[in-house]
């Protein structure tokens, strides 16, 4: 029961977000999700995370119901391949703007509102005021240029890693930890195209040998809970790669 009496605010309500929320609740957490739709969860604040009002309302409701925010997990994100994301010279304005809004701006907005609350909280028994975890990806660190050549997506996840490092440096003296998690290809709605492509699935069996294909969302959730829990309370400013061997396979 690592999360007994802890309050977790999480963006997203399906895939990795839902898997993490369910595991956290099983370990005693009170969880509030914020998302465009209810997805797989019951307690969801509905709204567009690219709108600053949505972040303010989600944080307000979380504090109103539970009194504090111990953990924030920024999961919600998107790929804009259908809007024209691809190699840099082919990437459309629409794809770039949509990807940056959903993957970077939304993370900035929700983190900003959560930090305002965390900074005003007393230091807990674990020595912290709060913990933040950001969703990154292996895409900017170990690019793949044939099947997953989405430039805007990779850059947005690189921005998440940078945001994590820079914020962690500032907020460590305030007893707030900030880390990122970088999965490889995981079985979620975001990877539906890949799940239906036999050639990509065959490629992933080689590129992600520990999973023999796509990674289960629950495996990313378990690693995420480690970074959100007191088991990692001396870790900040780091990006944990959870890629089933992607980075060391060619």
Secondary structure, 3 states (H helix, E strand, C coil): CCCCCCEEEEECCCHHHHHHHHHHHHCCCEEEEEECCCCCCCCEEECCCCCHHHHHHHHHHHHHHHCCCCEEEECCCCCCHHHCCCCCCCCCHHHHHHHHHHHHHHHHHHHHHHHHHHHCCCCCCCCCCEEEEEECCCCCCCCCCCCCCCHHHHHHHHHHHHHHHHHHHHHHHHCEEEEEEEECCECCHHHHHHHCCHHHHHHHHHHCCCCCCCECHHHHHHHHHHHHCHHHCCCCCCEEEECCCHHHCC
